[in-house]
């Protein structure tokens, strides 16, 4: 007596093809994320770039 196959050959082949296609697509999609680079540094706040003394109160006068 011959044991019946669980799935026909065409169903097994199509499932194998689908699984291989998904794995291949996943592997190809892993590397396609665009160029990897560090973003440019942000500019420092304006309070750190202005020279001191413009907003300072006048010192004691020497008369």
mmCIF file of the N, C-alpha and C atoms, coordinates in Angstrom:
data_MODEL
# 
_entry.id   MODEL 
# 
loop_
_atom_site.group_PDB 
_atom_site.id 
_atom_site.type_symbol 
_atom_site.label_atom_id 
_atom_site.label_alt_id 
_atom_site.label_comp_id 
_atom_site.label_asym_id 
_atom_site.label_entity_id 
_atom_site.label_seq_id 
_atom_site.pdbx_PDB_ins_code 
_atom_site.Cartn_x 
_atom_site.Cartn_y 
_atom_site.Cartn_z 
_atom_site.occupancy 
_atom_site.B_iso_or_equiv 
_atom_site.pdbx_formal_charge 
_atom_site.auth_seq_id 
_atom_site.auth_comp_id 
_atom_site.auth_asym_id 
_atom_site.auth_atom_id 
_atom_site.pdbx_PDB_model_num 
ATOM 1   N N  . UNK A 1 1  ? 0.830  -1.173  0.000  1.00 0.00 ? 1  UNK A N  1 
ATOM 2   C CA . UNK A 1 1  ? 0.000  0.000   0.000  1.00 0.00 ? 1  UNK A CA 1 
ATOM 3   C C  . UNK A 1 1  ? 0.884  1.250   0.000  1.00 0.00 ? 1  UNK A C  1 
ATOM 4   N N  . UNK A 1 2  ? 0.513  2.228   -0.793 1.00 0.00 ? 2  UNK A N  1 
ATOM 5   C CA . UNK A 1 2  ? 1.298  3.444   -0.928 1.00 0.00 ? 2  UNK A CA 1 
ATOM 6   C C  . UNK A 1 2  ? 0.686  4.540   -0.045 1.00 0.00 ? 2  UNK A C  1 
ATOM 7   N N  . UNK A 1 3  ? 1.552  5.247   0.678  1.00 0.00 ? 3  UNK A N  1 
ATOM 8   C CA . UNK A 1 3  ? 1.045  6.320   1.537  1.00 0.00 ? 3  UNK A CA 1 
ATOM 9   C C  . UNK A 1 3  ? 0.741  7.540   0.684  1.00 0.00 ? 3  UNK A C  1 
ATOM 10  N N  . UNK A 1 4  ? -0.392 8.175   0.899  1.00 0.00 ? 4  UNK A N  1 
ATOM 11  C CA . UNK A 1 4  ? -0.739 9.360   0.090  1.00 0.00 ? 4  UNK A CA 1 
ATOM 12  C C  . UNK A 1 4  ? 0.128  10.552  0.491  1.00 0.00 ? 4  UNK A C  1 
ATOM 13  N N  . UNK A 1 5  ? 0.461  11.352  -0.473 1.00 0.00 ? 5  UNK A N  1 
ATOM 14  C CA . UNK A 1 5  ? 1.251  12.553  -0.224 1.00 0.00 ? 5  UNK A CA 1 
ATOM 15  C C  . UNK A 1 5  ? 0.381  13.599  0.462  1.00 0.00 ? 5  UNK A C  1 
ATOM 16  N N  . UNK A 1 6  ? 0.979  14.343  1.331  1.00 0.00 ? 6  UNK A N  1 
ATOM 17  C CA . UNK A 1 6  ? 0.188  15.357  2.042  1.00 0.00 ? 6  UNK A CA 1 
ATOM 18  C C  . UNK A 1 6  ? -0.192 16.505  1.126  1.00 0.00 ? 6  UNK A C  1 
ATOM 19  N N  . UNK A 1 7  ? 0.734  16.949  0.318  1.00 0.00 ? 7  UNK A N  1 
ATOM 20  C CA . UNK A 1 7  ? 0.483  18.025  -0.630 1.00 0.00 ? 7  UNK A CA 1 
ATOM 21  C C  . UNK A 1 7  ? 0.920  17.586  -2.014 1.00 0.00 ? 7  UNK A C  1 
ATOM 22  N N  . UNK A 1 8  ? 0.190  17.994  -3.023 1.00 0.00 ? 8  UNK A N  1 
ATOM 23  C CA . UNK A 1 8  ? 0.643  17.677  -4.385 1.00 0.00 ? 8  UNK A CA 1 
ATOM 24  C C  . UNK A 1 8  ? 1.982  18.353  -4.681 1.00 0.00 ? 8  UNK A C  1 
ATOM 25  N N  . UNK A 1 9  ? 2.653  17.855  -5.671 1.00 0.00 ? 9  UNK A N  1 
ATOM 26  C CA . UNK A 1 9  ? 3.988  18.347  -6.025 1.00 0.00 ? 9  UNK A CA 1 
ATOM 27  C C  . UNK A 1 9  ? 3.938  19.825  -6.396 1.00 0.00 ? 9  UNK A C  1 
ATOM 28  N N  . UNK A 1 10 ? 2.935  20.233  -7.127 1.00 0.00 ? 10 UNK A N  1 
ATOM 29  C CA . UNK A 1 10 ? 2.842  21.630  -7.555 1.00 0.00 ? 10 UNK A CA 1 
ATOM 30  C C  . UNK A 1 10 ? 2.691  22.552  -6.343 1.00 0.00 ? 10 UNK A C  1 
ATOM 31  N N  . UNK A 1 11 ? 1.926  22.138  -5.348 1.00 0.00 ? 11 UNK A N  1 
ATOM 32  C CA . UNK A 1 11 ? 1.738  22.960  -4.150 1.00 0.00 ? 11 UNK A CA 1 
ATOM 33  C C  . UNK A 1 11 ? 3.050  23.083  -3.379 1.00 0.00 ? 11 UNK A C  1 
ATOM 34  N N  . UNK A 1 12 ? 3.813  21.989  -3.282 1.00 0.00 ? 12 UNK A N  1 
ATOM 35  C CA . UNK A 1 12 ? 5.097  22.044  -2.575 1.00 0.00 ? 12 UNK A CA 1 
ATOM 36  C C  . UNK A 1 12 ? 6.080  22.938  -3.306 1.00 0.00 ? 12 UNK A C  1 
ATOM 37  N N  . UNK A 1 13 ? 6.121  22.829  -4.630 1.00 0.00 ? 13 UNK A N  1 
ATOM 38  C CA . UNK A 1 13 ? 7.041  23.656  -5.401 1.00 0.00 ? 13 UNK A CA 1 
ATOM 39  C C  . UNK A 1 13 ? 6.673  25.134  -5.310 1.00 0.00 ? 13 UNK A C  1 
ATOM 40  N N  . UNK A 1 14 ? 5.391  25.430  -5.339 1.00 0.00 ? 14 UNK A N  1 
ATOM 41  C CA . UNK A 1 14 ? 4.993  26.835  -5.265 1.00 0.00 ? 14 UNK A CA 1 
ATOM 42  C C  . UNK A 1 14 ? 5.267  27.398  -3.870 1.00 0.00 ? 14 UNK A C  1 
ATOM 43  N N  . UNK A 1 15 ? 5.093  26.604  -2.827 1.00 0.00 ? 15 UNK A N  1 
ATOM 44  C CA . UNK A 1 15 ? 5.410  27.071  -1.480 1.00 0.00 ? 15 UNK A CA 1 
ATOM 45  C C  . UNK A 1 15 ? 6.914  27.284  -1.328 1.00 0.00 ? 15 UNK A C  1 
ATOM 46  N N  . UNK A 1 16 ? 7.720  26.412  -1.900 1.00 0.00 ? 16 UNK A N  1 
ATOM 47  C CA . UNK A 1 16 ? 9.171  26.565  -1.855 1.00 0.00 ? 16 UNK A CA 1 
ATOM 48  C C  . UNK A 1 16 ? 9.600  27.812  -2.621 1.00 0.00 ? 16 UNK A C  1 
ATOM 49  N N  . UNK A 1 17 ? 8.996  28.030  -3.785 1.00 0.00 ? 17 UNK A N  1 
ATOM 50  C CA . UNK A 1 17 ? 9.309  29.217  -4.576 1.00 0.00 ? 17 UNK A CA 1 
ATOM 51  C C  . UNK A 1 17 ? 8.911  30.496  -3.829 1.00 0.00 ? 17 UNK A C  1 
ATOM 52  N N  . UNK A 1 18 ? 7.768  30.488  -3.188 1.00 0.00 ? 18 UNK A N  1 
ATOM 53  C CA . UNK A 1 18 ? 7.325  31.642  -2.419 1.00 0.00 ? 18 UNK A CA 1 
ATOM 54  C C  . UNK A 1 18 ? 8.273  31.906  -1.249 1.00 0.00 ? 18 UNK A C  1 
ATOM 55  N N  . UNK A 1 19 ? 8.675  30.871  -0.539 1.00 0.00 ? 19 UNK A N  1 
ATOM 56  C CA . UNK A 1 19 ? 9.582  31.043  0.600  1.00 0.00 ? 19 UNK A CA 1 
ATOM 57  C C  . UNK A 1 19 ? 10.936 31.573  0.141  1.00 0.00 ? 19 UNK A C  1 
ATOM 58  N N  . UNK A 1 20 ? 11.465 31.042  -0.938 1.00 0.00 ? 20 UNK A N  1 
ATOM 59  C CA . UNK A 1 20 ? 12.759 31.515  -1.452 1.00 0.00 ? 20 UNK A CA 1 
ATOM 60  C C  . UNK A 1 20 ? 12.654 32.956  -1.946 1.00 0.00 ? 20 UNK A C  1 
ATOM 61  N N  . UNK A 1 21 ? 11.536 33.301  -2.566 1.00 0.00 ? 21 UNK A N  1 
ATOM 62  C CA . UNK A 1 21 ? 11.351 34.671  -3.039 1.00 0.00 ? 21 UNK A CA 1 
ATOM 63  C C  . UNK A 1 21 ? 11.284 35.644  -1.877 1.00 0.00 ? 21 UNK A C  1 
ATOM 64  N N  . UNK A 1 22 ? 10.593 35.272  -0.804 1.00 0.00 ? 22 UNK A N  1 
ATOM 65  C CA . UNK A 1 22 ? 10.513 36.140  0.369  1.00 0.00 ? 22 UNK A CA 1 
ATOM 66  C C  . UNK A 1 22 ? 11.877 36.302  1.028  1.00 0.00 ? 22 UNK A C  1 
ATOM 67  N N  . UNK A 1 23 ? 12.640 35.224  1.129  1.00 0.00 ? 23 UNK A N  1 
ATOM 68  C CA . UNK A 1 23 ? 13.969 35.327  1.730  1.00 0.00 ? 23 UNK A CA 1 
ATOM 69  C C  . UNK A 1 23 ? 14.894 36.179  0.874  1.00 0.00 ? 23 UNK A C  1 
ATOM 70  N N  . UNK A 1 24 ? 14.854 35.994  -0.417 1.00 0.00 ? 24 UNK A N  1 
ATOM 71  C CA . UNK A 1 24 ? 15.700 36.786  -1.311 1.00 0.00 ? 24 UNK A CA 1 
ATOM 72  C C  . UNK A 1 24 ? 15.301 38.264  -1.259 1.00 0.00 ? 24 UNK A C  1 
ATOM 73  N N  . UNK A 1 25 ? 14.007 38.538  -1.264 1.00 0.00 ? 25 UNK A N  1 
ATOM 74  C CA . UNK A 1 25 ? 13.551 39.920  -1.162 1.00 0.00 ? 25 UNK A CA 1 
ATOM 75  C C  . UNK A 1 25 ? 13.948 40.551  0.160  1.00 0.00 ? 25 UNK A C  1 
ATOM 76  N N  . UNK A 1 26 ? 13.891 39.784  1.239  1.00 0.00 ? 26 UNK A N  1 
ATOM 77  C CA . UNK A 1 26 ? 14.306 40.300  2.534  1.00 0.00 ? 26 UNK A CA 1 
ATOM 78  C C  . UNK A 1 26 ? 15.789 40.610  2.584  1.00 0.00 ? 26 UNK A C  1 
ATOM 79  N N  . UNK A 1 27 ? 16.592 39.740  1.999  1.00 0.00 ? 27 UNK A N  1 
ATOM 80  C CA . UNK A 1 27 ? 18.036 39.985  1.987  1.00 0.00 ? 27 UNK A CA 1 
ATOM 81  C C  . UNK A 1 27 ? 18.400 41.179  1.114  1.00 0.00 ? 27 UNK A C  1 
ATOM 82  N N  . UNK A 1 28 ? 17.729 41.324  0.002  1.00 0.00 ? 28 UNK A N  1 
ATOM 83  C CA . UNK A 1 28 ? 18.011 42.465  -0.870 1.00 0.00 ? 28 UNK A CA 1 
ATOM 84  C C  . UNK A 1 28 ? 17.524 43.759  -0.237 1.00 0.00 ? 28 UNK A C  1 
ATOM 85  N N  . UNK A 1 29 ? 16.429 43.701  0.495  1.00 0.00 ? 29 UNK A N  1 
ATOM 86  C CA . UNK A 1 29 ? 15.887 44.894  1.129  1.00 0.00 ? 29 UNK A CA 1 
ATOM 87  C C  . UNK A 1 29 ? 16.711 45.352  2.311  1.00 0.00 ? 29 UNK A C  1 
ATOM 88  N N  . UNK A 1 30 ? 17.501 44.465  2.911  1.00 0.00 ? 30 UNK A N  1 
ATOM 89  C CA . UNK A 1 30 ? 18.302 44.848  4.075  1.00 0.00 ? 30 UNK A CA 1 
ATOM 90  C C  . UNK A 1 30 ? 19.354 45.888  3.706  1.00 0.00 ? 30 UNK A C  1 
ATOM 91  N N  . UNK A 1 31 ? 19.948 45.784  2.558  1.00 0.00 ? 31 UNK A N  1 
ATOM 92  C CA . UNK A 1 31 ? 21.011 46.689  2.184  1.00 0.00 ? 31 UNK A CA 1 
ATOM 93  C C  . UNK A 1 31 ? 20.522 47.947  1.499  1.00 0.00 ? 31 UNK A C  1 
ATOM 94  N N  . UNK A 1 32 ? 19.260 48.017  1.161  1.00 0.00 ? 32 UNK A N  1 
ATOM 95  C CA . UNK A 1 32 ? 18.762 49.165  0.408  1.00 0.00 ? 32 UNK A CA 1 
ATOM 96  C C  . UNK A 1 32 ? 18.130 50.169  1.368  1.00 0.00 ? 32 UNK A C  1 
ATOM 97  N N  . UNK A 1 33 ? 18.965 50.848  2.120  1.00 0.00 ? 33 UNK A N  1 
ATOM 98  C CA . UNK A 1 33 ? 18.475 51.839  3.065  1.00 0.00 ? 33 UNK A CA 1 
ATOM 99  C C  . UNK A 1 33 ? 19.054 53.209  2.781  1.00 0.00 ? 33 UNK A C  1 
ATOM 100 N N  . UNK A 1 34 ? 19.743 53.364  1.716  1.00 0.00 ? 34 UNK A N  1 
ATOM 101 C CA . UNK A 1 34 ? 20.318 54.655  1.376  1.00 0.00 ? 34 UNK A CA 1 
ATOM 102 C C  . UNK A 1 34 ? 21.712 54.793  1.948  1.00 0.00 ? 34 UNK A C  1 
ATOM 103 N N  . UNK A 1 35 ? 22.379 55.871  1.605  1.00 0.00 ? 35 UNK A N  1 
ATOM 104 C CA . UNK A 1 35 ? 23.745 56.072  2.094  1.00 0.00 ? 35 UNK A CA 1 
ATOM 105 C C  . UNK A 1 35 ? 23.749 56.352  3.595  1.00 0.00 ? 35 UNK A C  1 
ATOM 106 N N  . UNK A 1 36 ? 24.739 55.818  4.262  1.00 0.00 ? 36 UNK A N  1 
ATOM 107 C CA . UNK A 1 36 ? 24.883 56.033  5.684  1.00 0.00 ? 36 UNK A CA 1 
ATOM 108 C C  . UNK A 1 36 ? 25.913 57.129  5.905  1.00 0.00 ? 36 UNK A C  1 
ATOM 109 N N  . UNK A 1 37 ? 25.531 58.203  6.567  1.00 0.00 ? 37 UNK A N  1 
ATOM 110 C CA . UNK A 1 37 ? 26.439 59.312  6.846  1.00 0.00 ? 37 UNK A CA 1 
ATOM 111 C C  . UNK A 1 37 ? 25.981 59.989  8.122  1.00 0.00 ? 37 UNK A C  1 
ATOM 112 N N  . UNK A 1 38 ? 26.903 60.694  8.737  1.00 0.00 ? 38 UNK A N  1 
ATOM 113 C CA . UNK A 1 38 ? 26.587 61.456  9.932  1.00 0.00 ? 38 UNK A CA 1 
ATOM 114 C C  . UNK A 1 38 ? 25.985 62.789  9.500  1.00 0.00 ? 38 UNK A C  1 
ATOM 115 N N  . UNK A 1 39 ? 24.969 63.271  10.185 1.00 0.00 ? 39 UNK A N  1 
ATOM 116 C CA . UNK A 1 39 ? 24.405 64.575  9.823  1.00 0.00 ? 39 UNK A CA 1 
ATOM 117 C C  . UNK A 1 39 ? 25.400 65.679  10.137 1.00 0.00 ? 39 UNK A C  1 
ATOM 118 N N  . UNK A 1 40 ? 25.309 66.804  9.451  1.00 0.00 ? 40 UNK A N  1 
ATOM 119 C CA . UNK A 1 40 ? 26.244 67.903  9.722  1.00 0.00 ? 40 UNK A CA 1 
ATOM 120 C C  . UNK A 1 40 ? 26.024 68.433  11.135 1.00 0.00 ? 40 UNK A C  1 
ATOM 121 N N  . UNK A 1 41 ? 27.072 68.923  11.770 1.00 0.00 ? 41 UNK A N  1 
ATOM 122 C CA . UNK A 1 41 ? 26.908 69.431  13.140 1.00 0.00 ? 41 UNK A CA 1 
ATOM 123 C C  . UNK A 1 41 ? 26.034 70.678  13.156 1.00 0.00 ? 41 UNK A C  1 
ATOM 124 N N  . UNK A 1 42 ? 25.308 70.844  14.248 1.00 0.00 ? 42 UNK A N  1 
ATOM 125 C CA . UNK A 1 42 ? 24.444 72.008  14.376 1.00 0.00 ? 42 UNK A CA 1 
ATOM 126 C C  . UNK A 1 42 ? 25.287 73.240  14.714 1.00 0.00 ? 42 UNK A C  1 
ATOM 127 N N  . UNK A 1 43 ? 24.790 74.399  14.323 1.00 0.00 ? 43 UNK A N  1 
ATOM 128 C CA . UNK A 1 43 ? 25.476 75.649  14.656 1.00 0.00 ? 43 UNK A CA 1 
ATOM 129 C C  . UNK A 1 43 ? 25.333 75.909  16.150 1.00 0.00 ? 43 UNK A C  1 
ATOM 130 N N  . UNK A 1 44 ? 26.375 76.483  16.785 1.00 0.00 ? 44 UNK A N  1 
ATOM 131 C CA . UNK A 1 44 ? 26.260 76.793  18.219 1.00 0.00 ? 44 UNK A CA 1 
ATOM 132 C C  . UNK A 1 44 ? 25.270 77.939  18.429 1.00 0.00 ? 44 UNK A C  1 
ATOM 133 N N  . UNK A 1 45 ? 24.695 78.034  19.617 1.00 0.00 ? 45 UNK A N  1 
ATOM 134 C CA . UNK A 1 45 ? 23.766 79.142  19.882 1.00 0.00 ? 45 UNK A CA 1 
ATOM 135 C C  . UNK A 1 45 ? 24.453 80.494  19.718 1.00 0.00 ? 45 UNK A C  1 
ATOM 136 N N  . UNK A 1 46 ? 23.682 81.509  19.396 1.00 0.00 ? 46 UNK A N  1 
ATOM 137 C CA . UNK A 1 46 ? 24.232 82.850  19.151 1.00 0.00 ? 46 UNK A CA 1 
ATOM 138 C C  . UNK A 1 46 ? 24.868 83.433  20.402 1.00 0.00 ? 46 UNK A C  1 
ATOM 139 N N  . UNK A 1 47 ? 24.410 83.043  21.594 1.00 0.00 ? 47 UNK A N  1 
ATOM 140 C CA . UNK A 1 47 ? 24.984 83.592  22.822 1.00 0.00 ? 47 UNK A CA 1 
ATOM 141 C C  . UNK A 1 47 ? 26.420 83.138  23.016 1.00 0.00 ? 47 UNK A C  1 
ATOM 142 N N  . UNK A 1 48 ? 26.797 82.024  22.403 1.00 0.00 ? 48 UNK A N  1 
ATOM 143 C CA . UNK A 1 48 ? 28.167 81.549  22.536 1.00 0.00 ? 48 UNK A CA 1 
ATOM 144 C C  . UNK A 1 48 ? 29.091 82.142  21.479 1.00 0.00 ? 48 UNK A C  1 
ATOM 145 N N  . UNK A 1 49 ? 28.529 82.687  20.420 1.00 0.00 ? 49 UNK A N  1 
ATOM 146 C CA . UNK A 1 49 ? 29.369 83.204  19.343 1.00 0.00 ? 49 UNK A CA 1 
ATOM 147 C C  . UNK A 1 49 ? 29.576 84.714  19.414 1.00 0.00 ? 49 UNK A C  1 
ATOM 148 N N  . UNK A 1 50 ? 28.778 85.448  20.200 1.00 0.00 ? 50 UNK A N  1 
ATOM 149 C CA . UNK A 1 50 ? 28.972 86.897  20.298 1.00 0.00 ? 50 UNK A CA 1 
ATOM 150 C C  . UNK A 1 50 ? 30.068 87.188  21.320 1.00 0.00 ? 50 UNK A C  1 
ATOM 151 N N  . UNK A 1 51 ? 30.923 88.142  21.047 1.00 0.00 ? 51 UNK A N  1 
ATOM 152 C CA . UNK A 1 51 ? 32.003 88.448  21.995 1.00 0.00 ? 51 UNK A CA 1 
ATOM 153 C C  . UNK A 1 51 ? 31.443 89.101  23.261 1.00 0.00 ? 51 UNK A C  1 
ATOM 154 N N  . UNK A 1 52 ? 32.056 88.857  24.387 1.00 0.00 ? 52 UNK A N  1 
ATOM 155 C CA . UNK A 1 52 ? 31.565 89.460  25.624 1.00 0.00 ? 52 UNK A CA 1 
ATOM 156 C C  . UNK A 1 52 ? 31.894 90.955  25.664 1.00 0.00 ? 52 UNK A C  1 
ATOM 157 N N  . UNK A 1 53 ? 31.157 91.693  26.483 1.00 0.00 ? 53 UNK A N  1 
ATOM 158 C CA . UNK A 1 53 ? 31.445 93.105  26.669 1.00 0.00 ? 53 UNK A CA 1 
ATOM 159 C C  . UNK A 1 53 ? 30.400 94.013  26.070 1.00 0.00 ? 53 UNK A C  1 
ATOM 160 N N  . UNK A 1 54 ? 29.634 93.551  25.118 1.00 0.00 ? 54 UNK A N  1 
ATOM 161 C CA . UNK A 1 54 ? 28.634 94.416  24.505 1.00 0.00 ? 54 UNK A CA 1 
ATOM 162 C C  . UNK A 1 54 ? 27.451 94.637  25.433 1.00 0.00 ? 54 UNK A C  1 
ATOM 163 N N  . UNK A 1 55 ? 27.077 93.643  26.178 1.00 0.00 ? 55 UNK A N  1 
ATOM 164 C CA . UNK A 1 55 ? 25.939 93.767  27.065 1.00 0.00 ? 55 UNK A CA 1 
ATOM 165 C C  . UNK A 1 55 ? 26.369 93.953  28.521 1.00 0.00 ? 55 UNK A C  1 
ATOM 166 N N  . UNK A 1 56 ? 27.654 94.032  28.778 1.00 0.00 ? 56 UNK A N  1 
ATOM 167 C CA . UNK A 1 56 ? 28.143 94.145  30.160 1.00 0.00 ? 56 UNK A CA 1 
ATOM 168 C C  . UNK A 1 56 ? 27.937 95.586  30.653 1.00 0.00 ? 56 UNK A C  1 
ATOM 169 N N  . UNK A 1 57 ? 27.574 95.752  31.908 1.00 0.00 ? 57 UNK A N  1 
ATOM 170 C CA . UNK A 1 57 ? 27.434 97.107  32.448 1.00 0.00 ? 57 UNK A CA 1 
ATOM 171 C C  . UNK A 1 57 ? 28.801 97.784  32.521 1.00 0.00 ? 57 UNK A C  1 
ATOM 172 N N  . UNK A 1 58 ? 28.833 99.074  32.431 1.00 0.00 ? 58 UNK A N  1 
ATOM 173 C CA . UNK A 1 58 ? 30.121 99.763  32.474 1.00 0.00 ? 58 UNK A CA 1 
ATOM 174 C C  . UNK A 1 58 ? 30.785 99.575  33.839 1.00 0.00 ? 58 UNK A C  1 
ATOM 175 N N  . UNK A 1 59 ? 32.067 99.490  33.830 1.00 0.00 ? 59 UNK A N  1 
ATOM 176 C CA . UNK A 1 59 ? 32.822 99.307  35.059 1.00 0.00 ? 59 UNK A CA 1 
ATOM 177 C C  . UNK A 1 59 ? 32.943 100.591 35.857 1.00 0.00 ? 59 UNK A C  1 
ATOM 178 N N  . UNK A 1 60 ? 33.620 100.549 36.975 1.00 0.00 ? 60 UNK A N  1 
ATOM 179 C CA . UNK A 1 60 ? 33.782 101.773 37.764 1.00 0.00 ? 60 UNK A CA 1 
ATOM 180 C C  . UNK A 1 60 ? 34.604 102.795 36.979 1.00 0.00 ? 60 UNK A C  1 
ATOM 181 N N  . UNK A 1 61 ? 34.184 104.039 37.076 1.00 0.00 ? 61 UNK A N  1 
ATOM 182 C CA . UNK A 1 61 ? 34.890 105.079 36.335 1.00 0.00 ? 61 UNK A CA 1 
ATOM 183 C C  . UNK A 1 61 ? 36.107 105.546 37.133 1.00 0.00 ? 61 UNK A C  1 
ATOM 184 N N  . UNK A 1 62 ? 37.176 105.867 36.426 1.00 0.00 ? 62 UNK A N  1 
ATOM 185 C CA . UNK A 1 62 ? 38.412 106.348 37.063 1.00 0.00 ? 62 UNK A CA 1 
ATOM 186 C C  . UNK A 1 62 ? 38.588 107.814 36.707 1.00 0.00 ? 62 UNK A C  1 
ATOM 187 N N  . UNK A 1 63 ? 38.106 108.705 37.508 1.00 0.00 ? 63 UNK A N  1 
ATOM 188 C CA . UNK A 1 63 ? 38.230 110.147 37.276 1.00 0.00 ? 63 UNK A CA 1 
ATOM 189 C C  . UNK A 1 63 ? 39.377 110.733 37.999 1.00 0.00 ? 63 UNK A C  1 
# 
